[in-house]
Amino acid sequence: MPASLLALAAMGTGCNLIFGIEPGAQEPSSAASTGAEGGNSTMSAAGGNGAASGGAGGAGGGAGGAGGDMGSCPRPSCAAGECPVTQVMGDFGDNPKGMVVAGDVVLLANNDTIVSIPRDGGAAGPLLGTAGFGDPAWVAYAEGKLYWSNWSNAKVFSISIDPPSTSAIQVADVPPQDPMPQSSFGRLTADRDNVYWVTQVPEAVWRARSDGSQIYGEKVAEGGFLVGIAVDETHIYWSDFSGNQILRATKDPLGSPEKFAETNGSPATLVLSKGVLYWRTEHTGAIQSKRTDAPLAAAPLTISVDPDAIPASIAVDDEFIYWTVATNTNEDQRGEVKRSPLGTGNPVTLATGASYFYEIAVDCGYIYWNINNVNAHEPTVVFRMPKPSN
């Protein structure tokens, strides 16, 4: 059994005794659960008001986005701290990165292919047509299409999910140059007409037509250590990790970069939902947001700050922002899933377990996340939990 699962098993039925907390208390409570989808799941649910938090080192983690195409699903009736955590069956490789909800499935990039996780609880497996294109790292879903970027080059690919297809295409690349372009931690996003992505070699933001008719992307901006990216009807937004700032430029016509927000720490992944931009930061462990129609000089809202619990990945639905914490150094290096109501600073811990909680995504009824200890080369484990009804 992988070390990560052994650590989870150690937290089993004795969780409440370990943390000394009963369900419904003002500190995180814990309750072991048995997962019907993957045998015994030894993750722990946690309820109550937790301290401000965050999670993962480097510029790691990705964005579950604004929930993607969430479809429809029944609203679970369990309360925070009582929702069962189940392990999803399937082979997820040992190096997952981007994860997003797309119609009836959750899609995850694992460095070899795209893995499809049925939202109805079925076993996961490779998404046909996505193998053999390199080392897929980050994903985005828009207008029925999945887009992904590779880690070791700057190419972007897509495949239709709705209607389904088994034929992926290369959407675009960046012009040849030395050293060889590489996306690495740079994310991507898309709208109806274009795909937008970040490369870290060179340090730049790009866009290209999403139908594959443009061989090389158009450079939007350059400079800084860039990571996250998001778009709305009028602007392109990106995070400057080294500059502690969010920048933006108009889409049509393409404008010059302007500072949209000064951030508390080094901003990484971005999520844009219903006129609000959300981001997580490294070093300080902040979760912040700002309305896109706010004055440029307006300060962002800080939802959570905890330098001992750095956020690894964020996702947003209509009511909450969710995030994973890879290792909470104040809580025995445990991993955590947390949430806070949109527009407030009231974080709650929903689940705890072994270290290395990583990617997170949400649909209308469930929260999905994985454990990824890249340095240990362990098989990835994916969990899901109903959204609490309260």
C-alpha distance (Angstrom), angle and dihedral (degrees) to the residues before:
residue distance angle dihedral
M1 . . .
P2 3.82 . .
A3 3.78 115.8 .
S4 3.79 90.7 -116.4
L5 3.81 91.3 59.4
L6 3.79 91.9 44.4
A7 3.77 87.9 55.1
L8 3.79 90.1 49.7
A9 3.79 90.7 49.4
A10 3.78 89.8 53.2
M11 3.80 88.1 59.1
G12 3.84 92.8 52.5
T13 3.79 123.3 118.7
G14 3.78 93.7 -16.3
C15 3.80 94.9 65.6
N16 3.77 96.0 109.4
L17 3.78 89.8 50.2
I18 3.79 92.2 47.6
F19 3.79 93.5 52.1
G20 3.80 95.6 30.5
I21 3.80 92.8 -133.5
E22 3.78 131.8 127.0
P23 3.83 122.8 -148.4
G24 3.78 112.5 -86.4
A25 3.80 95.3 26.6
Q26 3.78 121.8 132.1
E27 3.80 91.1 -106.3
P28 3.84 125.3 62.2
S29 3.80 110.6 -69.1
S30 3.79 123.3 -155.0
A31 3.80 133.7 -146.1
A32 3.79 126.5 174.2
S33 3.79 117.7 -132.1
T34 3.78 140.4 -166.2
G35 3.78 115.9 -129.5
A36 3.76 117.5 -139.3
E37 3.79 92.2 -164.5
G38 3.76 98.6 55.6
G39 3.78 110.0 15.8
N40 3.77 117.4 -103.3
S41 3.77 111.9 5.4
T42 3.77 110.9 -164.3
M43 3.77 97.3 -169.5
S44 3.80 116.7 122.8
A45 3.78 130.5 -128.1
A46 3.77 116.2 -138.9
G47 3.78 129.0 -163.5
G48 3.77 138.5 -178.2
N49 3.77 130.9 53.5
G50 3.77 112.7 -40.7
A51 3.77 128.3 -164.7
A52 3.78 118.3 -93.1
S53 3.74 108.6 -75.3
G54 3.80 151.7 177.4
G55 4.04 139.5 169.0
A56 4.00 151.2 -148.9
G57 3.73 136.8 52.5
G58 3.77 129.5 -119.9
A59 3.77 113.2 18.1
G60 3.78 88.9 -55.0
G61 3.75 129.1 142.4
G62 3.73 128.3 55.9
A63 3.74 141.3 -133.8
G64 3.76 124.7 -88.5
G65 3.76 82.8 -161.4
A66 3.76 125.9 -148.8
G67 3.78 90.2 -37.1
G68 3.80 96.5 -80.1
D69 3.81 114.6 -130.4
M70 3.80 97.2 -16.8
G71 3.79 97.1 -175.9
S72 3.81 114.2 -168.1
C73 3.78 132.6 -51.4
P74 3.81 137.6 155.2
R75 3.77 117.9 -89.3
P76 3.84 108.8 -111.7
S77 3.79 117.1 -124.8
C78 3.81 100.6 -146.8
A79 3.79 120.9 114.9
A80 3.79 125.8 -127.1
G81 3.79 107.5 -78.5
E82 3.81 92.9 25.2
C83 3.82 103.7 65.1
P84 3.83 113.4 114.9
V85 3.80 118.2 -118.4
T86 3.80 115.3 -144.5
Q87 3.78 131.9 -170.2
V88 3.80 115.0 -125.4
M89 3.80 114.9 -130.4
G90 3.80 118.5 -124.6
D91 3.79 147.0 79.3
F92 3.80 108.2 -80.7
G93 3.81 99.5 171.0
D94 3.79 121.1 -127.4
N95 3.81 104.9 -82.5
P96 3.82 112.8 49.8
K97 3.76 121.7 170.7
G98 3.82 126.8 158.2
M99 3.82 119.8 38.6
V100 3.82 128.4 -179.7
V101 3.81 140.2 167.4
A102 3.82 112.4 -114.5
G103 3.79 116.9 176.9
D104 3.80 110.1 -66.2
V105 3.80 95.3 -3.8
V106 3.78 143.4 55.1
L107 3.81 111.5 -131.6
L108 3.79 124.1 -151.1
A109 3.82 130.9 -174.9
N110 3.80 112.6 -139.6
N111 3.82 105.6 178.2
D112 3.83 92.5 -96.2
T113 3.78 107.1 47.3
I114 3.80 143.2 -24.2
V115 3.82 115.0 -80.0
S116 3.81 118.8 -148.1
I117 3.82 117.9 -147.0
P118 3.83 113.8 -167.2
R119 3.78 111.3 -132.2
D120 3.81 90.2 -144.2
G121 3.80 89.6 70.8
G122 3.80 100.0 -98.3
A123 3.80 124.9 141.4
A124 3.80 118.0 -75.7
G125 3.79 124.3 -121.3
P126 3.82 143.2 161.9
L127 3.79 116.7 -61.2
L128 3.80 104.9 -118.1
G129 3.78 114.3 -113.9
T130 3.80 97.7 24.2
A131 3.81 102.6 90.7
G132 3.78 123.1 95.2
F133 3.80 98.7 36.7
G134 3.79 98.2 104.6
D135 3.80 129.3 -95.6
P136 3.83 108.1 -26.5
A137 3.79 111.7 -152.2
W138 3.82 114.4 161.1
V139 3.80 131.2 31.4
A140 3.80 140.1 -161.4
Y141 3.80 132.3 -177.8
A142 3.80 125.4 -151.2
E143 3.80 137.0 150.9
G144 3.81 93.1 -2.1
K145 3.81 94.9 -51.7
L146 3.78 132.4 109.4
Y147 3.81 116.0 -142.5
W148 3.78 126.0 -168.3
S149 3.78 138.9 178.6
N150 3.78 128.3 -150.0
W151 3.78 124.2 -120.8
S152 3.80 99.7 -137.3
N153 3.81 100.1 42.2
A154 3.81 137.6 25.2
K155 3.81 99.6 -109.3
V156 3.80 123.0 128.9
F157 3.81 124.1 -154.6
S158 3.79 136.2 -174.8
I159 3.78 141.6 -166.5
S160 3.79 130.3 -173.1
I161 3.80 115.1 -110.2
D162 3.81 97.3 174.4
P163 2.98 106.5 60.3
P164 3.81 90.5 23.8
S165 3.79 120.8 -119.7
T166 3.80 135.7 177.3
S167 3.81 94.3 -155.1
A168 3.79 118.9 88.0
I169 3.80 123.1 -166.5
Q170 3.77 134.5 -155.2
V171 3.79 104.3 -114.5
A172 3.80 99.2 -170.3
D173 3.79 148.5 -38.5
V174 3.79 133.4 -154.3
P175 3.81 121.3 -101.3
P176 3.84 113.9 -80.8
Q177 3.80 112.6 -93.8
D178 3.78 143.9 149.4
P179 2.96 122.8 -73.4
M180 3.79 94.8 38.4
P181 3.82 112.2 -101.8
Q182 3.79 116.5 -106.0
S183 3.80 132.5 -178.6
S184 3.84 97.6 -160.2
F185 3.83 105.8 155.8
G186 3.82 92.5 -2.6
R187 3.81 111.0 120.4
L188 3.80 132.6 -148.3
T189 3.79 140.0 -145.1
A190 3.81 137.5 177.0
D191 3.78 144.0 -154.5
R192 3.79 133.2 -168.1
D193 3.81 95.5 -66.7
N194 3.79 109.9 18.0
V195 3.77 145.9 36.9
Y196 3.82 119.2 -139.6
W197 3.79 125.7 -161.6
V198 3.78 144.1 171.4
T199 3.80 126.0 -130.5
Q200 3.77 124.5 -165.5
V201 3.81 92.6 -161.0
P202 2.98 99.6 71.3
E203 3.81 99.5 16.9
A204 3.79 98.0 -122.7
V205 3.81 149.6 119.9
W206 3.82 119.0 -123.6
R207 3.78 140.1 -174.0
A208 3.80 134.2 -167.9
R209 3.79 137.9 170.6
S210 3.78 109.8 -82.1
D211 3.82 95.4 -134.9
G212 3.81 93.3 72.3
S213 3.80 94.5 -112.5
Q214 3.80 93.3 121.8
I215 3.81 114.9 73.2
Y216 3.79 96.3 -165.0
G217 3.77 128.8 30.8
E218 3.79 124.8 -117.0
K219 3.80 114.3 -114.7
V220 3.81 110.7 -118.5
A221 3.81 99.1 179.2
E222 3.79 141.1 -22.7
G223 3.78 141.4 -156.6
G224 3.79 135.6 61.9
F225 3.80 128.2 54.7
L226 3.80 100.0 -63.3
V227 3.82 125.2 -165.4
G228 3.82 121.6 148.3
I229 3.79 130.1 47.5
A230 3.81 137.3 -174.3
V231 3.81 137.4 167.8
D232 3.78 139.1 -156.7
E233 3.80 132.1 178.0
T234 3.79 94.3 -70.4
H235 3.82 111.4 19.0
I236 3.79 146.5 43.7
Y237 3.83 114.0 -140.1
W238 3.80 127.6 -164.1
S239 3.79 137.9 172.1
D240 3.80 122.9 -119.2
F241 3.80 101.4 -153.5
S242 3.80 95.5 -171.2
G243 3.81 94.8 42.4
N244 3.83 97.5 50.2
Q245 3.79 90.6 -129.3
I246 3.79 146.0 106.1
L247 3.80 115.2 -130.9
R248 3.78 131.0 -166.8
A249 3.80 141.7 -174.8
T250 3.79 133.5 -167.3
K251 3.81 115.2 -99.4
D252 3.80 102.5 -145.3
P253 2.89 111.2 55.5
L254 3.79 94.7 16.9
G255 3.78 106.0 -116.8
S256 3.78 136.9 -160.7
P257 3.82 117.9 -86.9
E258 3.80 117.7 -92.3
K259 3.80 130.0 -175.9
F260 3.79 109.8 -101.4
A261 3.81 98.7 176.8
E262 3.78 142.5 -3.0
T263 3.79 108.6 -133.2
N264 3.79 136.0 -144.9
G265 3.80 97.3 -119.4
S266 3.80 132.0 -18.4
P267 3.82 109.5 -33.0
A268 3.79 118.1 -136.5
T269 3.81 125.5 163.9
L270 3.81 122.5 23.7
V271 3.80 132.1 -154.7
L272 3.81 122.6 -170.9
S273 3.80 118.1 -161.8
K274 3.82 130.7 165.1
G275 3.77 96.5 -20.9
V276 3.80 97.2 -42.7
L277 3.81 126.9 104.2
Y278 3.82 116.5 -148.6
W279 3.80 128.1 -169.0
R280 3.78 143.2 170.0
T281 3.79 126.3 -139.6
E282 3.77 136.0 -148.2
H283 3.82 125.0 -133.9
T284 3.82 95.3 22.5
G285 3.80 96.0 42.1
A286 3.80 96.2 -134.7
I287 3.79 130.5 165.5
Q288 3.81 109.4 -158.3
S289 3.80 140.7 168.4
K290 3.78 141.4 -171.7
R291 3.77 133.7 -173.5
T292 3.79 111.6 -112.3
D293 3.82 91.0 -133.6
A294 3.81 93.2 53.2
P295 3.82 119.2 112.2
L296 3.79 112.8 -88.4
A297 3.80 89.9 -119.1
A298 3.82 92.9 53.7
A299 3.80 115.3 111.6
P300 3.81 118.5 -120.3
L301 3.80 123.3 -112.2
T302 3.80 112.2 -104.4
I303 3.80 109.3 -144.5
S304 3.80 97.9 176.1
V305 3.81 140.1 -2.8
D306 3.80 125.9 -172.3
P307 3.83 121.2 145.9
D308 3.82 89.3 -168.2
A309 3.81 92.7 58.3
I310 3.80 109.0 42.2
P311 3.83 115.6 -167.7
A312 3.80 114.0 -114.3
S313 3.81 101.0 -173.1
I314 3.81 138.5 -2.4
A315 3.81 137.1 -151.4
V316 3.80 133.0 178.2
D317 3.80 136.9 -153.9
D318 3.82 131.6 173.5
E319 3.81 94.2 -73.9
F320 3.80 111.4 22.1
I321 3.76 147.1 29.9
Y322 3.82 113.2 -134.2
W323 3.79 129.2 -162.4
T324 3.77 142.6 174.2
V325 3.79 126.4 -130.3
A326 3.80 114.7 -151.3
T327 3.80 96.5 -161.4
N328 3.79 127.8 -0.8
T329 3.80 103.0 -156.6
N330 3.81 90.9 -163.0
E331 3.81 91.8 55.2
D332 3.83 105.6 51.2
Q333 3.83 92.5 -79.4
R334 3.79 90.7 -67.6
G335 3.79 124.2 164.4
E336 3.79 118.5 -121.8
V337 3.79 144.2 -167.6
K338 3.81 112.7 -148.0
R339 3.77 138.2 175.6
S340 3.79 139.7 -171.5
P341 3.80 131.3 -168.4
L342 3.78 111.9 -100.6
G343 3.77 112.6 -94.9
T344 3.81 95.8 16.7
G345 3.79 138.6 84.4
N346 3.81 101.5 -128.7
P347 3.85 108.2 119.6
V348 3.81 119.0 -169.4
T349 3.81 126.1 -167.8
L350 3.82 110.3 -129.1
A351 3.81 102.5 175.7
T352 3.79 139.8 4.9
G353 3.80 134.9 -167.5
A354 3.77 144.5 127.2
S355 3.78 121.5 -17.2
Y356 3.81 125.3 -81.8
F357 3.80 103.2 54.2
Y358 3.80 99.9 171.1
E359 3.81 131.7 160.4
I360 3.80 121.6 32.9
A361 3.82 133.9 -170.3
V362 3.79 133.9 169.3
D363 3.78 137.5 -155.4
C364 3.80 128.2 -176.2
G365 3.79 93.6 -74.9
Y366 3.81 110.9 17.6
I367 3.78 145.0 48.8
Y368 3.82 116.9 -141.5
W369 3.79 127.1 -165.0
N370 3.76 140.5 156.2
I371 3.77 139.5 -144.3
N372 3.78 113.0 -128.0
N373 3.79 119.9 178.1
V374 3.80 95.3 174.0
N375 3.80 94.4 178.2
A376 3.81 91.7 57.6
H377 3.84 94.1 49.2
E378 3.79 89.7 -136.9
P379 3.80 123.5 159.6
T380 3.78 110.4 -91.1
V381 3.80 117.1 -108.0
V382 3.82 120.8 -152.2
F383 3.80 124.6 -161.0
R384 3.76 135.9 -175.9
M385 3.79 132.7 -163.6
P386 3.82 132.4 -174.6
K387 3.76 114.5 -106.2
P388 3.80 108.9 -105.8
S389 3.78 114.3 -107.3
N390 3.80 92.0 -135.0
